[in-house]
Amino acid sequence: MLASVRNLRTSEIELRQRLPELEGDWLVGRLRAKRGIADAEYGSGARRLVVEYDADVLGSADLIGFLDDWGIPVAAVHSARA
């Protein structure tokens, strides 16, 4: 997928609570399986999720929507161009 990405963006998402390690791994796997997401990382023991995505396919509001659908509340989103 990376070869086809033209508008790569990065969002740092602060979660309202820490996730257990297995739940964090599950979340990263679900995000990486989504169309338009190039990469996702969750720091074990942290509340910070970093997602790289193709902004031509989806936006940070879509990322928040995915998390909301999965029952993971978001405290803040910080976006930066990659």
Secondary structure as UniProt FT lines:
FT   HELIX           2..4
FT   STRAND          8..15
FT   HELIX           21..32
FT   TURN            35..36
FT   STRAND          37..42
FT   TURN            44..45
FT   STRAND          48..54
FT   TURN            55..57
FT   HELIX           60..69
FT   TURN            70..71
FT   STRAND          74..81
//
